[in-house]
Amino acid sequence: MNRTLTYQVTEEEDGLRVEQYLRRLGFSRQNLVELKKMPESILVNNIWHHLNHPLSAGDELTVHIHEMTSSKKIPPTPLPLDIIFEDEDLLVVNKPAGMPTHPSQGNYYNSLANALAWHYGQKGEAFVFRCTNRLDRDTSGLTVIAKHMVSSNILSRMARHHEIERTYLAIVRGRPIPENGTIDAPLSRKPGSIIERTVDFAHGERAVTHYHTVEEKNGHSLVSLRLETGRTHQIRIHMKHLGYPLIGDYLYNPDMEYMTRQALHSARLCFTHPVNGRRVEFSSPLPKDMDVFGWENIKWPVFPSIPNRISPDDP
């Protein structure tokens, strides 16, 4: 994957070294180490320079990112792909339920990473799989994949600092009380399990989920959820902790009357583009298997202002 980035040095940036300038733009130290290994990766006014070269106002700084090798342990597999957005820095994919994000034991050839390896292999392009918001296998919806090392670093940092707004839609049995709220309950690995997580006020890591009841039908509710943190199985555990677990969740609530997978969909992503700085927003309609009750009131935004925090059973 090749990417060329061009910047114009301003009066305020006069005198900065190339490395200082790029660090201010969000390049990581590892990004700079990798750039040093790439041929003619740094040009100032079309002349190759080291990273310690001082810049002057009016200079044109060009960064050439050359990534010639693909992820080695991801076998390309022809699988359906629903790419809803792509540019030179990232792509947004609408992942179906039942597709793992990464290859794993028992799922070595049927993941999103396999599908993208095939997609770019057919185009003759090297591709390293760098997913920003990994979705569980049976969670459907939007996920962001970086296309090169710089966009990956910036997106990962944004995710760590909660700068990517992620909104999900879920179905629960009953109507949550209160209808809107914030669950602030720490999570940790469940003792004796390598997969399950649980609320753990003594040793868990902080986890915060904001929720809003969108509509109720036939004894079930469609709930919109916004993540403030991104712990493993966070929504599934938090809603169970509140007393309204997701239907179809084989791990935490095997209520399979209407769904045979957890009723959870990544419906909206909003963030600042890691390279051009523009605000971008993507949404994905509710998949057919989650429209089991014919929900009618899904209109964006489906989230009110952040409500009061709720920590059920907090000692």
C-alpha positions in Angstrom: 0.0 0.0 0.0 1.5 3.3 -1.1 0.4 6.7 0.2 1.7 10.2 -0.4 1.0 12.9 2.1 1.8 16.6 1.3 1.9 19.4 3.8 2.6 23.2 3.6 4.7 24.6 6.4 3.2 27.8 8.0 4.9 30.7 9.7 3.9 29.2 13.1 5.8 26.0 12.2 9.0 27.7 10.9 12.1 26.2 12.4 10.6 22.9 13.5 12.5 19.8 12.5 10.7 17.3 10.2 10.2 14.9 13.1 8.8 17.6 15.3 6.4 18.7 12.6 5.2 15.1 11.9 4.8 14.3 15.6 2.5 17.3 15.9 0.4 15.8 13.1 0.0 12.6 15.0 2.8 10.4 13.6 4.0 8.1 16.3 7.7 7.4 17.1 7.3 4.0 15.6 5.9 5.6 12.4 9.0 7.7 12.2 11.2 4.6 12.7 9.5 2.9 9.9 9.7 5.9 7.6 13.5 5.9 8.1 13.6 2.4 6.5 11.6 3.5 3.4 13.4 4.9 0.3 13.1 8.6 -0.1 10.2 8.8 2.3 10.8 12.4 3.3 11.1 15.1 0.7 11.3 18.9 1.4 10.6 20.9 -1.7 11.2 17.6 -3.7 14.6 17.0 -2.2 15.3 14.0 0.1 16.1 14.9 3.7 16.6 13.3 7.1 14.0 13.7 9.9 16.2 16.2 11.7 16.1 18.6 8.8 14.8 22.1 9.9 11.7 23.4 8.1 11.0 26.9 6.9 7.7 28.7 6.3 6.5 28.0 2.8 8.3 24.6 2.5 6.4 21.7 1.0 6.9 18.6 3.0 6.1 15.3 1.2 5.9 12.0 3.0 5.9 8.8 1.0 4.6 5.7 2.8 5.7 2.5 1.1 4.3 -0.7 2.6 5.1 -3.6 0.3 4.3 -6.7 2.4 0.9 -8.0 3.5 -0.2 -9.6 6.8 1.5 -13.0 6.7 -0.9 -15.1 8.8 -4.1 -14.1 7.0 -4.9 -16.4 4.1 -6.9 -14.6 1.3 -10.4 -16.0 1.0 -13.1 -14.9 -1.4 -15.9 -13.8 0.9 -18.7 -11.2 0.5 -17.7 -7.6 1.4 -19.9 -4.6 2.0 -17.5 -1.6 1.8 -19.6 1.5 2.4 -16.7 4.0 2.3 -13.0 3.9 1.1 -10.3 6.5 0.5 -6.5 6.4 0.5 -6.4 6.3 4.4 -9.2 4.1 5.7 -12.2 2.1 4.8 -15.5 1.5 6.6 -17.1 -2.0 6.3 -20.5 -3.2 7.2 -19.7 -6.6 8.7 -22.4 -9.3 8.7 -23.3 -11.3 11.8 -21.4 -14.6 11.9 -18.2 -13.3 10.5 -15.2 -13.0 12.9 -13.1 -9.9 12.6 -9.7 -11.7 12.8 -8.7 -15.3 12.0 -8.6 -17.6 15.0 -8.7 -21.3 15.9 -11.7 -22.8 14.1 -12.2 -19.6 12.1 -9.0 -19.4 10.1 -10.5 -18.7 6.7 -13.8 -17.0 7.3 -13.0 -13.6 8.9 -13.3 -10.0 7.7 -9.5 -10.0 7.6 -9.5 -12.9 5.1 -12.0 -11.2 2.9 -10.0 -8.0 2.8 -6.8 -9.9 2.1 -8.5 -11.4 -0.9 -10.0 -8.1 -2.0 -6.6 -6.3 -2.1 -4.8 -9.3 -3.4 -7.0 -9.3 -6.5 -6.1 -5.6 -7.0 -2.4 -6.5 -6.7 -2.0 -4.3 -3.6 -0.2 -5.2 -0.4 -2.5 -5.0 2.6 -1.9 -5.1 6.4 -5.1 -5.7 8.4 -5.4 -2.9 11.0 -8.9 -2.8 12.5 -9.7 0.1 14.8 -13.0 -1.1 16.4 -13.2 -4.9 16.5 -16.7 -6.4 16.6 -17.6 -9.7 18.1 -18.3 -12.5 15.5 -22.1 -12.3 16.0 -22.3 -8.5 16.2 -23.1 -6.9 12.9 -22.4 -3.4 11.6 -19.8 -0.8 11.0 -16.1 -1.2 11.6 -13.1 1.0 10.6 -10.0 -0.4 9.0 -6.9 1.8 8.5 -5.1 1.4 5.2 -1.6 2.4 6.3 0.5 2.8 9.4 0.0 6.5 10.0 -3.8 6.4 9.8 -3.8 3.3 11.9 -1.8 5.0 14.6 -4.0 8.1 14.7 -7.2 6.1 14.7 -5.9 3.9 17.5 -5.0 6.9 19.6 -8.4 8.5 18.9 -10.1 5.2 20.1 -8.0 5.2 23.3 -9.0 8.8 24.0 -12.7 8.0 23.2 -12.7 10.4 20.2 -14.6 7.9 18.0 -18.4 8.1 18.7 -19.8 4.5 18.4 -23.5 4.0 18.6 -25.1 0.5 18.6 -28.6 -0.8 18.4 -29.7 -3.7 20.6 -32.9 -5.6 21.4 -33.7 -6.6 25.0 -36.8 -8.2 26.5 -38.9 -5.8 28.5 -38.6 -2.0 28.9 -35.5 -0.7 30.7 -36.1 1.3 33.8 -35.1 4.1 33.8 -35.6 4.4 30.0 -32.4 6.4 29.6 -29.2 6.3 31.6 -25.5 5.6 31.9 -24.1 2.4 33.2 -20.8 3.0 34.9 -19.7 -0.5 36.1 -16.1 -1.9 35.8 -15.5 -5.2 34.0 -13.0 -8.0 34.4 -12.5 -11.6 33.2 -14.9 -14.0 34.8 -13.1 -16.4 37.1 -12.6 -19.8 35.5 -13.4 -18.5 32.0 -11.1 -17.3 29.2 -14.0 -15.8 27.3 -16.6 -14.4 29.6 -16.4 -11.1 31.4 -18.3 -9.9 34.4 -19.0 -6.7 36.4 -16.3 -6.5 39.1 -16.2 -3.4 41.3 -13.2 -4.6 43.2 -10.7 -5.4 40.4 -12.4 -4.5 37.1 -11.4 -1.9 34.5 -13.7 1.1 34.2 -16.5 0.7 31.6 -19.1 3.3 30.7 -22.2 2.7 28.5 -24.9 5.3 27.7 -28.2 3.9 26.7 -31.5 5.2 25.4 -34.8 3.3 24.8 -35.9 4.0 21.2 -39.1 1.9 21.0 -41.0 -0.9 22.7 -43.0 -3.6 20.9 -44.3 -7.0 21.9 -42.7 -7.0 25.2 -39.2 -6.1 23.8 -37.3 -2.8 23.5 -35.0 -1.5 20.8 -32.2 0.3 22.7 -29.6 2.7 21.4 -26.2 2.5 23.1 -23.2 4.8 23.0 -19.9 3.5 24.2 -17.6 5.8 26.2 -15.1 2.9 26.8 -14.6 -0.2 24.7 -14.2 -3.2 27.0 -14.7 -6.8 25.7 -18.4 -7.7 25.7 -19.2 -4.3 27.4 -22.7 -3.7 26.1 -23.7 -7.4 26.5 -22.6 -7.4 30.2 -23.8 -3.9 31.1 -27.3 -4.5 29.8 -27.4 -7.9 31.6 -26.2 -6.1 34.8 -29.0 -3.6 34.4 -31.5 -6.5 34.2 -32.2 -6.4 30.5 -29.8 -8.7 28.7 -29.7 -8.8 24.9 -31.9 -11.5 23.3 -30.1 -14.3 21.4 -26.9 -14.0 23.4 -25.7 -17.6 23.8 -23.0 -16.6 26.2 -24.9 -14.3 28.6 -28.6 -14.8 27.9 -29.5 -17.8 25.6 -33.0 -16.4 24.9 -33.3 -17.7 21.3 -37.1 -17.3 20.7 -36.6 -14.5 18.2 -32.8 -14.3 17.5 -30.1 -16.9 17.2 -27.3 -14.4 17.7 -26.9 -11.5 20.1 -29.2 -8.7 18.9 -26.4 -6.1 18.6 -25.6 -3.9 15.6 -22.9 -1.3 15.2 -25.2 1.3 13.6 -23.2 4.6 13.6 -19.7 5.9 13.7 -18.6 9.5 13.9 -15.0 10.8 14.1 -12.5 13.2 12.7 -10.7 11.9 9.6 -7.2 10.9 10.7 -5.5 12.7 7.7 -7.6 15.4 6.3 -9.2 16.5 9.6 -12.8 16.6 8.4 -15.6 15.3 10.5 -17.1 12.1 9.0 -20.2 10.1 9.9 -21.4 6.7 8.8 -24.6 4.8 9.5 -25.9 1.3 8.8 -29.5 0.3 8.7 -30.8 -2.3 11.1 -30.2 -5.8 9.5 -33.2 -7.9 8.6 -32.8 -10.4 11.4 -33.0 -7.6 14.0 -36.1 -6.0 12.4 -38.1 -8.9 13.9 -40.8 -6.6 15.4 -40.9 -4.0 12.6 -39.3 -1.1 14.5 -40.6 2.3 13.2 -38.9 5.0 15.2 -35.3 4.7 14.2 -34.2 8.2 13.2 -30.7 9.6 13.5 -29.7 10.8 15.9 -31.4 8.3 18.2 -29.6 9.5 21.2 -30.5 12.4 23.6 -28.1 14.3 25.7 -25.9 12.2 28.1 -28.1 11.3 31.1 -27.3 10.6 34.7 -24.9 7.8 35.5 -26.2 4.5 36.8 -24.1 1.9 38.7 -26.6 -0.8 39.8 -25.6 -2.7 42.9 -22.5 -0.6 43.3 -21.3 -1.2 46.8 
